[in-house]
Amino acid sequence: EVHSAIDCIQGARRTAAMRWMRPAAMRWLIALFVAHARTNARGSAKTNARSNATSRLVFGSCSKVHLPQPLWPWIRKRHPRAWIWAGDAIYGDRMVRAVPLTFEALGPEHLRAAYATQNAIPEYAELRKEVPYWIATWDDHDFGLNDGGGDLPWRDASQAVFLEAMDLTVESGQHGVYTRTTVPVEGGSVLVIALDLRYHKSPYSDVDGDFLGEAQWAWLAETLQSVKEDAVVVVSSLQVLDERYGMGERWGRFPAARRRLLKVLESCRKPLVVVSGDVHMAELNVARCGGRTLIDFTSSGMTHAWSHQMRAGFSRAFAHVLTAAMASFQFIAPLEWQASDAGGRRMHYLDLNFGELDFDVAKGLVTARVFGAAEEPVLERTFSLRDLGVGGACRPVHGFLPPWRHAVALAVWALCLGLVVAAPLALAIVVARRCLSAGLTINTATVDEDAEILTSARRVRREVFCVEQRVPVEMERDAHDASPSTIHVVALYEDFSPWDVTFVPRPVGAARVVISTEKRRGKIGRVCVLRDHRHRGIGRRVVRACVDALRQKHPGYLATLGSQVHAVGFYESLGFRCIEGEEPFMDGPGCLHRTMVMET
């Protein structure tokens, strides 16, 4: 009986176990396990996010207040311990021509207004409240002028505006915005040294020039030699390593200053990283400097980048052309300093971006990441902290390439540029000249009403009469030009040029009406249109404007003109008629004319 009872109990247990082995029960168990695992993963991810947030130093550069700024929400999601402006937080100048590249400084008050606009952007304002450490340096555009430096007359005013806008302080009497900030990270701390490459910058015409000035050099050397923190980040608004074949701004523009910088960086015994901006793209440059590795980590282009062109004029018209030019350059040119990822791909990114340094002091690691407008990084590479810094002369990781490699690569790139870029560019210019012009504007005024109108009119008249028809200048110009009663008419054509940032109105036609109050008439003369703009109806509109101006200013006056014989039919189509019985007469060297009139 006892055995029977035991057998019954064991049979019941086997039956229950078999029920749990049934498919429905197994599915329920698996679902329960997966849900438990997901709950744990979410809790772990939240814990890791809070932990990593204390180790992230996020930076960026090149931002225009009038363009969309889509990156701030993504930056806030990274929960950075510090935000670092690497230059050009706003643009305080204006490009007026692309070739040659010409900028106009707009002054301290424009800088102040631009910073106010930037600080009012909601996501940016929230980031400033959330980030414990706010670090910034400037570059040329937020300093006040493209490529600007020590010769900017109002650099002290610019410094005051910058420090106020960024809520920064420097030592009393310090010339320049350079600062040092200790940022606590998980397991240690990082010293951030923000350099000022503008206040003391020499003109680029001085090949032995300098960026920092002696006071800043001494401060930098002292700071690096007395570092107590676990790592150092040096913020340079310009790239230190990349030479980029002599194009653009960089430390290499002043070779002696670059060598001096690397020598000063060598004095730092702690792990050291350089971050930079300026170039409207992100990239990671790496050098072997003695037994150590120097990283020059660049993030630039928060509102405008090589593949995200949103500028006026030239850049807007040829955004794809510019993108193709830089993309092909990055693909073909042997950029010696640029790092590669594990798959051998060059580490650069041409779209809008910001950079991140994520420190893990306990493990002795730092991860460099580049983000676009997305959660996942587009570039990522981890380095051992103990290897980072300058330990001697710097060379590319794979050594310097022979000159012929560079020459061949640049020749191939130039050929590709000619085929892929120049041909569409030429076609675009032709189309733009015909289709993108804003149209014709007719201005009528006396010299008292518009002092510049006579200058514009004479520019057209000289081209047509003096150059094309070889009329002497002293004969073409007379006292009637400056008479306060003479009405001048100028046709302005807003012609498109690829070298201009915006459409520029150019005088293409002109005429004048000489008033005779005694005879109650106005004589229309000096009617002309530039050769390239004829057969477009401009001359007809100029003459009509003369007649309309005469009617408005002197009602009832007779409109007269002396037409060259070959143009009589043109004026007849506008309502003028020849005086019957009057013979043609000479007016000017070899120019046969007829007198024509119109009742107004």
C-alpha positions as CSV (number, residue, x, y, z in Angstrom):
1,E,0.0,0.0,0.0
2,V,2.9,2.3,0.8
3,H,4.5,1.6,-2.5
4,S,1.2,2.2,-4.3
5,A,0.9,5.6,-2.6
6,I,4.4,6.5,-3.5
7,D,3.8,5.4,-7.1
8,C,0.6,7.6,-7.2
9,I,2.5,10.6,-5.9
10,Q,5.4,10.1,-8.4
11,G,2.9,9.6,-11.2
12,A,1.1,12.9,-10.3
13,R,4.4,14.7,-10.3
14,R,5.4,13.3,-13.8
15,T,1.9,14.3,-15.1
16,A,2.4,17.9,-13.8
17,A,5.9,18.0,-15.3
18,M,4.6,16.8,-18.6
19,R,2.0,19.6,-18.6
20,W,4.8,22.2,-18.3
21,M,6.5,20.5,-21.2
22,R,3.5,21.0,-23.4
23,P,3.9,23.7,-26.3
24,A,1.5,26.2,-24.8
25,A,3.2,26.0,-21.4
26,M,6.7,26.3,-23.0
27,R,5.6,29.4,-24.9
28,W,4.3,31.0,-21.7
29,L,7.6,30.2,-19.9
30,I,9.7,31.7,-22.8
31,A,7.6,34.8,-22.9
32,L,8.0,35.3,-19.1
33,F,11.8,34.8,-19.5
34,V,12.0,37.4,-22.3
35,A,9.9,39.9,-20.5
36,H,12.1,39.5,-17.4
37,A,15.3,39.9,-19.5
38,R,13.9,43.1,-21.2
39,T,13.1,44.6,-17.9
40,N,16.6,44.0,-16.6
41,A,18.1,45.3,-19.9
42,R,16.0,48.6,-19.6
43,G,17.1,49.0,-16.0
44,S,20.7,48.4,-17.0
45,A,20.6,50.7,-20.0
46,K,19.2,53.5,-17.8
47,T,21.9,52.9,-15.2
48,N,24.6,53.0,-17.9
49,A,23.2,56.1,-19.5
50,R,23.3,57.9,-16.2
51,S,26.8,56.7,-15.6
52,N,28.1,57.5,-19.1
53,A,26.6,60.9,-19.0
54,T,29.1,62.1,-16.4
55,S,32.0,61.1,-18.8
56,R,30.9,62.8,-22.1
57,L,32.5,66.0,-23.3
58,V,30.5,67.1,-26.4
59,F,31.7,69.8,-28.8
60,G,30.9,71.5,-32.1
61,S,31.6,74.5,-34.2
62,C,30.3,76.6,-37.1
63,S,26.7,77.6,-36.5
64,K,24.7,80.4,-38.2
65,V,21.8,81.8,-36.3
66,H,19.6,82.4,-39.4
67,L,19.8,78.7,-40.5
68,P,17.9,75.7,-39.0
69,Q,19.7,74.2,-36.0
70,P,18.6,70.5,-35.9
71,L,21.4,69.1,-33.7
72,W,20.5,70.5,-30.2
73,P,17.9,67.9,-29.3
74,W,20.3,65.1,-30.2
75,I,23.1,66.8,-28.2
76,R,20.8,67.1,-25.2
77,K,20.0,63.3,-25.4
78,R,23.7,62.6,-24.9
79,H,23.5,64.2,-21.4
80,P,27.0,65.7,-21.7
81,R,29.1,66.6,-18.7
82,A,30.5,69.5,-20.6
83,W,29.7,71.4,-23.8
84,I,32.6,72.9,-25.7
85,W,32.3,75.5,-28.4
86,A,35.4,75.0,-30.7
87,G,34.7,78.3,-32.6
88,D,32.3,80.1,-34.8
89,A,29.3,79.8,-32.4
90,I,27.8,82.7,-34.4
91,Y,28.9,84.6,-37.6
92,G,29.6,88.2,-37.1
93,D,30.6,89.1,-40.6
94,R,29.1,88.8,-44.1
95,M,30.5,87.3,-47.3
96,V,30.2,89.8,-50.1
97,R,32.1,87.9,-52.9
98,A,33.2,84.3,-53.4
99,V,36.1,85.0,-55.8
100,P,38.2,86.5,-54.5
101,L,36.8,85.5,-51.1
102,T,35.8,88.8,-49.4
103,F,34.1,89.4,-46.1
104,E,32.7,92.5,-44.4
105,A,32.9,92.9,-40.6
106,L,29.6,94.0,-39.1
107,G,30.9,95.2,-35.7
108,P,30.4,94.4,-32.0
109,E,26.7,95.3,-31.9
110,H,26.0,92.8,-34.6
111,L,27.9,90.2,-32.6
112,R,25.8,91.0,-29.5
113,A,22.5,90.8,-31.4
114,A,23.6,87.4,-33.0
115,Y,24.5,86.0,-29.6
116,A,21.1,87.1,-28.2
117,T,19.4,85.4,-31.1
118,Q,21.4,82.2,-30.5
119,N,20.7,82.2,-26.8
120,A,17.0,82.5,-27.4
121,I,16.8,79.2,-29.3
122,P,14.8,77.0,-27.0
123,E,16.8,73.7,-27.2
124,Y,20.0,75.6,-27.0
125,A,18.8,77.5,-23.9
126,E,17.7,74.3,-22.3
127,L,21.2,72.7,-23.0
128,R,22.8,75.7,-21.2
129,K,20.7,75.1,-18.2
130,E,21.4,71.3,-18.1
131,V,25.2,71.1,-18.8
132,P,27.3,71.5,-15.7
133,Y,30.4,72.8,-17.5
134,W,30.2,75.4,-20.4
135,I,33.5,75.9,-22.2
136,A,34.1,78.0,-25.3
137,T,36.6,79.6,-27.5
138,W,36.1,81.6,-30.7
139,D,37.3,81.4,-34.3
140,D,37.4,84.1,-37.0
141,H,33.7,84.6,-37.6
142,D,32.6,85.0,-34.0
143,F,35.8,87.0,-33.4
144,G,34.4,89.4,-36.0
145,L,36.0,88.9,-39.4
146,N,36.9,86.0,-41.7
147,D,40.6,85.1,-41.1
148,G,40.7,88.0,-38.6
149,G,43.4,88.5,-36.0
150,G,45.4,91.0,-34.0
151,D,44.8,93.8,-36.5
152,L,41.0,93.9,-35.8
153,P,40.5,97.4,-34.4
154,W,37.7,96.5,-32.0
155,R,39.0,93.1,-30.7
156,D,38.7,94.2,-27.1
157,A,35.0,95.0,-27.6
158,S,34.6,91.7,-29.3
159,Q,36.2,89.9,-26.4
160,A,33.8,91.6,-23.9
161,V,30.8,90.6,-26.0
162,F,32.0,87.0,-26.3
163,L,32.7,86.6,-22.6
164,E,29.3,88.1,-21.7
165,A,27.5,85.9,-24.2
166,M,29.2,82.7,-23.1
167,D,29.1,83.6,-19.4
168,L,32.9,83.2,-19.1
169,T,35.5,85.0,-17.0
170,V,39.2,85.4,-17.5
171,E,41.9,86.9,-15.4
172,S,41.8,90.7,-15.0
173,G,43.8,92.3,-17.8
174,Q,44.0,89.2,-19.9
175,H,44.0,89.8,-23.7
176,G,42.3,86.9,-25.2
177,V,39.6,84.4,-24.3
178,Y,41.8,81.4,-23.4
179,T,40.7,79.4,-20.4
180,R,41.3,76.2,-18.4
181,T,38.6,74.1,-16.8
182,T,38.7,71.0,-14.7
183,V,35.8,68.7,-15.6
184,P,35.0,65.7,-13.3
185,V,34.3,62.5,-15.1
186,E,33.6,58.9,-13.9
187,G,36.7,57.8,-12.0
188,G,38.7,60.9,-12.4
189,S,38.9,64.4,-14.1
190,V,39.8,66.0,-17.3
191,L,41.5,69.4,-17.8
192,V,40.1,71.3,-20.8
193,I,42.4,74.0,-22.2
194,A,40.6,76.3,-24.6
195,L,43.2,78.3,-26.7
196,D,42.6,81.7,-28.4
197,L,43.9,81.7,-31.9
198,R,42.5,85.1,-32.9
199,Y,43.3,87.9,-30.5
200,H,47.1,87.8,-31.1
201,K,47.1,86.2,-34.6
202,S,49.6,87.6,-37.1
203,P,48.6,88.4,-40.8
204,Y,49.1,85.3,-43.0
205,S,51.5,87.4,-45.1
206,D,53.9,86.9,-42.3
207,V,55.2,83.4,-42.8
208,D,56.9,83.5,-39.4
209,G,53.7,84.7,-37.7
210,D,52.1,83.4,-34.6
211,F,48.6,82.6,-33.3
212,L,48.9,82.7,-29.5
213,G,51.1,85.6,-28.4
214,E,53.8,85.3,-25.8
215,A,51.6,85.7,-22.7
216,Q,49.4,82.8,-23.9
217,W,52.4,80.7,-24.8
218,A,53.8,81.1,-21.2
219,W,50.4,80.3,-19.7
220,L,50.0,77.2,-21.9
221,A,53.4,75.9,-21.0
222,E,52.9,76.4,-17.3
223,T,49.4,74.8,-17.4
224,L,50.6,71.7,-19.2
225,Q,53.6,71.2,-16.9
226,S,51.5,71.3,-13.8
227,V,48.6,69.1,-14.8
228,K,47.1,67.1,-11.9
229,E,44.0,65.8,-13.8
230,D,43.9,62.3,-15.4
231,A,43.8,63.6,-19.0
232,V,44.0,66.8,-21.0
233,V,41.8,68.1,-23.9
234,V,43.3,71.0,-25.8
235,V,40.7,73.0,-27.8
236,S,42.1,74.6,-30.9
237,S,39.7,76.3,-33.3
238,L,42.0,75.4,-36.2
239,Q,43.4,71.9,-37.1
240,V,46.9,71.1,-35.9
241,L,47.8,68.1,-38.0
242,D,46.2,68.3,-41.4
243,E,47.9,70.3,-44.1
244,R,45.3,69.8,-46.8
245,Y,47.6,70.9,-49.6
246,G,47.9,74.4,-48.3
247,M,44.1,75.1,-48.5
248,G,42.3,77.0,-45.8
249,E,43.3,78.1,-42.3
250,R,45.3,75.7,-40.1
251,W,48.3,75.7,-37.8
252,G,50.5,74.9,-40.8
253,R,50.1,78.4,-42.1
254,F,52.6,79.4,-39.5
255,P,55.1,76.4,-39.6
256,A,57.3,77.8,-36.7
257,A,54.3,78.3,-34.5
258,R,53.1,74.7,-35.3
259,R,56.4,73.2,-34.3
260,R,56.4,75.3,-31.1
261,L,52.9,74.1,-30.2
262,L,53.9,70.4,-30.7
263,K,57.0,71.0,-28.5
264,V,54.9,72.6,-25.8
265,L,52.4,69.7,-25.9
266,E,55.3,67.3,-25.6
267,S,55.9,68.7,-22.1
268,C,52.6,67.3,-20.9
269,R,53.1,63.9,-19.3
270,K,49.3,63.2,-19.0
271,P,47.2,61.7,-21.8
272,L,46.4,64.5,-24.3
273,V,43.8,65.0,-27.1
274,V,43.3,67.9,-29.4
275,V,39.8,68.9,-30.6
276,S,39.3,71.4,-33.4
277,G,36.7,73.0,-35.8
278,D,36.6,75.4,-38.8
279,V,36.4,73.0,-41.8
280,H,32.7,72.3,-42.1
281,M,33.1,68.6,-41.8
282,A,34.1,66.0,-39.1
283,E,37.2,63.9,-39.3
284,L,39.7,62.1,-37.1
285,N,43.4,62.8,-37.7
286,V,46.0,60.7,-36.0
287,A,49.8,61.0,-35.8
288,R,52.6,59.0,-34.2
289,C,54.7,61.4,-32.2
290,G,57.6,59.5,-30.8
291,G,56.2,56.6,-28.8
292,R,52.8,58.3,-28.3
293,T,49.7,58.9,-30.5
294,L,48.3,62.4,-31.0
295,I,44.6,62.7,-32.0
296,D,43.3,65.8,-33.7
297,F,39.6,65.3,-33.5
298,T,37.6,67.7,-35.6
299,S,33.9,68.5,-35.5
300,S,32.6,71.4,-37.6
301,G,29.3,72.2,-39.3
302,M,26.3,72.4,-37.0
303,T,24.2,74.4,-39.5
304,H,26.1,74.2,-42.8
305,A,28.6,71.5,-44.0
306,W,30.0,70.3,-47.2
307,S,27.1,68.0,-48.0
308,H,24.5,70.2,-46.3
309,Q,24.8,73.6,-48.1
310,M,22.2,76.2,-47.0
311,R,23.9,79.4,-48.0
312,A,22.7,82.2,-50.3
313,G,24.1,82.9,-53.8
314,F,26.9,80.7,-55.0
315,S,26.5,77.9,-52.4
316,R,22.8,77.5,-52.8
317,A,23.0,77.4,-56.5
318,F,25.8,74.8,-56.6
319,A,25.4,72.9,-53.4
320,H,25.6,69.5,-55.1
321,V,28.7,70.6,-57.1
322,L,30.5,71.6,-53.9
323,T,29.5,68.4,-52.2
324,A,30.8,66.4,-55.2
325,A,34.1,68.3,-55.2
326,M,34.8,67.7,-51.5
327,A,33.6,64.1,-51.6
328,S,35.8,63.2,-54.6
329,F,38.7,65.0,-52.9
330,Q,38.3,62.9,-49.7
331,F,38.1,59.8,-51.8
332,I,41.1,60.4,-54.1
333,A,43.5,62.6,-52.3
334,P,46.0,60.7,-50.1
335,L,45.3,62.5,-46.8
336,E,48.2,61.2,-44.8
337,W,46.9,62.3,-41.3
338,Q,43.3,61.1,-41.6
339,A,42.6,57.9,-39.6
340,S,40.8,54.8,-40.8
341,D,38.3,52.6,-39.0
342,A,38.6,48.9,-38.5
343,G,37.2,48.3,-42.0
344,G,39.8,50.5,-43.6
345,R,37.3,53.4,-44.3
346,R,38.6,56.9,-43.9
347,M,37.1,58.6,-40.8
348,H,35.4,61.7,-42.2
349,Y,31.8,62.9,-42.3
350,L,30.6,65.7,-44.6
351,D,27.1,66.3,-43.2
352,L,25.9,68.3,-40.1
353,N,27.7,66.9,-37.1
354,F,28.9,67.2,-33.5
355,G,31.7,65.4,-31.7
356,E,31.9,63.5,-28.4
357,L,34.8,62.3,-26.2
358,D,33.6,59.7,-23.8
359,F,36.2,59.0,-21.0
360,D,36.5,55.8,-19.0
361,V,39.3,56.7,-16.7
362,A,39.0,53.4,-14.7
363,K,39.6,51.4,-17.8
364,G,42.1,53.9,-19.3
365,L,40.0,54.4,-22.4
366,V,38.5,57.3,-24.4
367,T,36.1,56.9,-27.2
368,A,35.8,59.5,-30.0
369,R,32.4,59.6,-31.6
370,V,30.8,61.8,-34.3
371,F,27.0,62.2,-34.4
372,G,24.7,63.5,-37.1
373,A,21.0,64.2,-36.5
374,A,20.5,60.7,-35.2
375,E,21.0,58.6,-32.1
376,E,23.7,56.3,-33.4
377,P,27.2,57.6,-34.1
378,V,28.4,57.9,-37.7
379,L,32.1,57.6,-36.7
380,E,33.5,55.9,-33.6
381,R,36.9,54.8,-32.4
382,T,38.3,53.9,-29.0
383,F,41.9,54.8,-27.8
384,S,44.0,53.8,-24.9
385,L,44.6,56.9,-22.7
386,R,48.1,55.9,-21.8
387,D,49.2,56.1,-25.5
388,L,47.8,59.6,-26.1
389,G,50.0,62.7,-26.3
390,V,53.2,64.0,-27.9
391,G,56.4,62.1,-27.3
392,G,58.6,63.4,-30.1
393,A,58.4,64.4,-33.8
394,C,55.0,63.8,-35.3
395,R,54.5,61.7,-38.5
396,P,51.5,60.1,-40.1
397,V,50.7,56.6,-38.8
398,H,51.8,55.1,-42.1
399,G,54.6,57.5,-42.8
400,F,54.9,60.3,-45.3
401,L,54.0,59.5,-48.9
402,P,56.4,60.3,-51.7
403,P,55.6,63.5,-53.6
404,W,54.7,61.7,-56.8
405,R,51.8,60.0,-55.1
406,H,50.3,63.3,-54.1
407,A,50.9,64.7,-57.6
408,V,49.2,61.8,-59.3
409,A,46.3,61.9,-56.9
410,L,45.7,65.6,-57.4
411,A,46.0,65.3,-61.2
412,V,43.3,62.5,-61.1
413,W,41.1,64.6,-58.8
414,A,41.5,67.6,-61.1
415,L,40.4,65.5,-64.1
416,C,37.4,64.2,-62.2
417,L,36.6,67.7,-61.1
418,G,36.7,68.9,-64.7
419,L,34.4,66.1,-65.9
420,V,32.0,65.9,-63.0
421,V,31.9,69.5,-61.7
422,A,33.2,72.0,-64.3
423,A,30.8,70.8,-67.1
424,P,27.6,71.0,-65.0
425,L,28.9,74.2,-63.4
426,A,29.3,75.8,-66.9
427,L,25.8,74.7,-67.9
428,A,24.4,76.0,-64.6
429,I,26.0,79.4,-65.1
430,V,24.4,79.6,-68.6
431,V,21.0,78.6,-67.3
432,A,21.3,80.9,-64.3
433,R,22.2,83.9,-66.4
434,R,19.1,83.4,-68.5
435,C,16.6,82.0,-66.0
436,L,17.6,83.2,-62.5
437,S,17.8,86.9,-63.0
438,A,15.3,88.9,-61.0
439,G,14.5,91.1,-64.0
440,L,14.7,94.7,-65.3
441,T,14.3,97.8,-63.2
442,I,14.0,101.3,-64.8
443,N,15.1,104.2,-62.6
444,T,14.4,107.9,-63.5
445,A,15.7,110.8,-61.6
446,T,17.6,114.1,-61.8
447,V,21.1,114.4,-60.3
448,D,19.5,116.3,-57.4
449,E,17.2,113.4,-56.7
450,D,19.8,110.6,-57.1
451,A,23.5,111.6,-57.2
452,E,24.5,108.1,-58.4
453,I,22.3,107.9,-61.4
454,L,24.6,109.9,-63.6
455,T,27.5,107.6,-62.8
456,S,25.5,104.6,-63.8
457,A,24.2,106.2,-67.0
458,R,27.7,107.3,-68.0
459,R,29.0,103.8,-67.5
460,V,26.6,102.5,-70.2
461,R,27.1,105.5,-72.5
462,R,30.9,105.2,-72.4
463,E,30.7,101.5,-73.4
464,V,28.3,102.1,-76.2
465,F,29.3,105.5,-77.6
466,C,33.0,105.8,-76.7
467,V,34.2,102.3,-76.9
468,E,31.8,100.7,-79.5
469,Q,31.1,103.7,-81.7
470,R,34.4,105.5,-81.0
471,V,32.9,108.9,-80.0
472,P,35.4,111.0,-78.1
473,V,34.5,111.2,-74.4
474,E,34.7,115.0,-74.3
475,M,32.1,115.1,-77.1
476,E,29.8,112.5,-75.5
477,R,29.7,114.4,-72.2
478,D,28.4,117.9,-72.0
479,A,27.0,120.5,-69.5
480,H,23.5,119.1,-69.8
481,D,24.5,116.0,-67.9
482,A,24.9,117.9,-64.6
483,S,21.9,120.2,-65.1
484,P,19.4,119.9,-62.3
485,S,16.5,119.8,-64.7
486,T,17.9,117.0,-66.9
487,I,16.1,113.7,-66.3
488,H,18.4,110.6,-66.4
489,V,17.0,107.2,-67.1
490,V,18.9,104.0,-66.3
491,A,17.9,100.4,-66.9
492,L,19.2,98.0,-64.1
493,Y,19.3,94.4,-64.9
494,E,19.8,92.1,-61.9
495,D,22.1,89.8,-63.6
496,F,23.4,86.5,-62.1
497,S,27.1,85.9,-61.7
498,P,28.5,82.7,-60.1
499,W,31.1,84.8,-58.4
500,D,28.6,87.0,-56.6
501,V,27.0,86.0,-53.3
502,T,23.7,87.6,-54.3
503,F,22.2,89.0,-57.5
504,V,23.7,92.4,-58.3
505,P,21.8,95.0,-60.3
506,R,24.0,96.2,-63.2
507,P,23.3,99.2,-65.5
508,V,22.6,97.9,-69.0
509,G,20.7,100.8,-70.7
510,A,20.5,104.6,-70.4
511,A,19.1,107.8,-71.8
512,R,18.5,111.4,-70.7
513,V,15.8,114.1,-71.3
514,V,17.2,117.7,-71.6
515,I,14.5,120.1,-70.6
516,S,14.0,123.5,-72.4
517,T,11.4,125.5,-70.4
518,E,11.5,128.3,-73.0
519,K,10.5,126.0,-75.9
520,R,8.4,123.8,-73.6
521,R,10.0,120.6,-74.8
522,G,12.2,117.8,-73.6
523,K,14.9,116.4,-75.9
524,I,15.5,112.7,-75.5
525,G,19.1,111.7,-76.2
526,R,22.0,109.4,-75.4
527,V,19.7,106.4,-75.7
528,C,21.8,103.2,-75.6
529,V,21.8,99.6,-74.5
530,L,24.8,97.4,-73.9
531,R,25.6,95.0,-76.8
532,D,24.9,91.8,-74.8
533,H,21.5,93.0,-73.7
534,R,20.1,94.2,-77.0
535,H,17.0,92.6,-78.7
536,R,15.4,92.1,-75.3
537,G,13.1,95.1,-75.4
538,I,15.2,97.1,-73.0
539,G,15.7,100.1,-75.4
540,R,12.0,100.3,-75.9
541,R,11.3,100.4,-72.2
542,V,14.0,103.1,-71.7
543,V,12.5,105.4,-74.3
544,R,9.0,104.9,-72.9
545,A,10.3,105.7,-69.4
546,C,11.7,109.0,-70.8
547,V,8.4,109.9,-72.3
548,D,6.5,109.0,-69.0
549,A,9.0,111.0,-66.9
550,L,8.6,114.0,-69.2
551,R,4.8,113.8,-68.9
552,Q,4.9,113.5,-65.1
553,K,7.4,116.2,-64.4
554,H,6.5,118.6,-67.3
555,P,2.9,118.0,-68.6
556,G,2.2,119.3,-72.1
557,Y,5.9,119.5,-73.1
558,L,6.8,118.2,-76.6
559,A,9.1,115.1,-76.7
560,T,11.8,115.4,-79.3
561,L,14.9,113.4,-80.2
562,G,17.6,113.2,-82.8
563,S,17.5,109.6,-84.1
564,Q,20.4,108.0,-85.9
565,V,19.1,107.3,-89.4
566,H,19.2,103.5,-89.0
567,A,17.0,103.7,-85.8
568,V,14.2,105.8,-87.3
569,G,11.9,102.8,-87.7
570,F,12.5,101.8,-84.0
571,Y,11.3,105.2,-82.8
572,E,8.4,105.3,-85.2
573,S,7.1,102.1,-83.6
574,L,7.1,104.0,-80.3
575,G,4.9,106.8,-81.7
576,F,7.5,109.3,-82.8
577,R,7.4,110.9,-86.3
578,C,9.9,112.7,-88.4
579,I,9.5,116.4,-89.1
580,E,8.3,116.7,-92.7
581,G,10.7,118.4,-95.1
582,E,13.7,118.3,-92.7
583,E,16.8,116.8,-94.2
584,P,19.1,114.5,-92.2
585,F,21.9,116.3,-90.3
586,M,25.2,115.4,-88.8
587,D,25.4,115.1,-85.0
588,G,28.7,113.7,-83.9
589,P,31.6,112.2,-85.9
590,G,30.0,110.5,-88.9
591,C,26.6,110.0,-87.3
592,L,23.7,111.0,-89.6
593,H,20.5,111.9,-87.6
594,R,16.8,112.8,-88.2
595,T,14.7,115.0,-85.8
596,M,11.6,113.2,-84.5
597,V,8.8,114.4,-82.2
598,M,5.9,113.1,-80.1
599,E,3.1,115.0,-78.4
600,T,2.9,114.2,-74.7
